[in-house]
Amino acid sequence: MCRHLGWLGGQVTLSSLVLDPPYGLRVQSYAPRRQKHCLLNADGWGVGFFDSASQDGTPRRWRSPAPLWGDTSFDSVAPALRSNCVVAAVRSATVGMPIDVSATAPFTDGRWLLSHNGIVDRAVLPLSAKAESVCDSAILAAMIFERGLDALGDTIQEIGAADPKARLNILAANGSRLLATTWHDTLSILRRPDGVVLASEPYDNDSDWEDVPDHHLVEVTADRVTLTALDATEGP
Ligand code: GLN
């Protein structure tokens, strides 16, 4: 399904993360290398980032329902946008979900940015007036925000038990923490000297990329990367 990428580290340009790498999100929008559940990610894209000039820490978002590969405006401006913490995604909409900006990751509660790579039966999710869209990922994001990101692992285990067919790869950031889950899709880590990248698939052929095993929670802070196994055995 969708492909996403997170960054926590020094100040880097959005283009260096999303557009420039040989197999980065721009290329993944039309030629992903590890995508199992569909062919390409043409149903929009979004980049959210924390801005050191912002007084209150509100994240900035730039989203579009059009394919990333043709966005010449973002291509022009991205080299001038810098951040220490980024969540970006390219989207392949699940059948039946709306294709518009409000259904496009990253979602936010004003403090966190969140992307969902996967699919979940909306019947197992609580109704939320705060969901930005009727898209499954937007409703899931609202539920995760409501429960709090410290409970991310528990929330994913619970939803995974309620909907055994769900795919629940989450990526979230708040400016100083990057959190991710693997639940039936791929995720890789690159530890660079200037920070850490989490990505659905490697954006280049660097041999330092490590694959995260399925059913794990990943937490990245300024000084460490922690992997915790999630329990995928509990049935409803
Ligand atoms: N279900 C979500 C959507 O429709 C995410 C899809 C995906 O991961 N490809 O946008």
Boltz pocket constraint, residues with backbone or C-beta under 6 A from the ligand:
constraints:
  - pocket:
      binder: B
      contacts: [[A, 1], [A, 2], [A, 3], [A, 90], [A, 91], [A, 92], [A, 93], [A, 94], [A, 95], [A, 97], [A, 98], [A, 103], [A, 116], [A, 117], [A, 118], [A, 119], [A, 120], [A, 135], [A, 136], [A, 137]]
      max_distance: 6.0
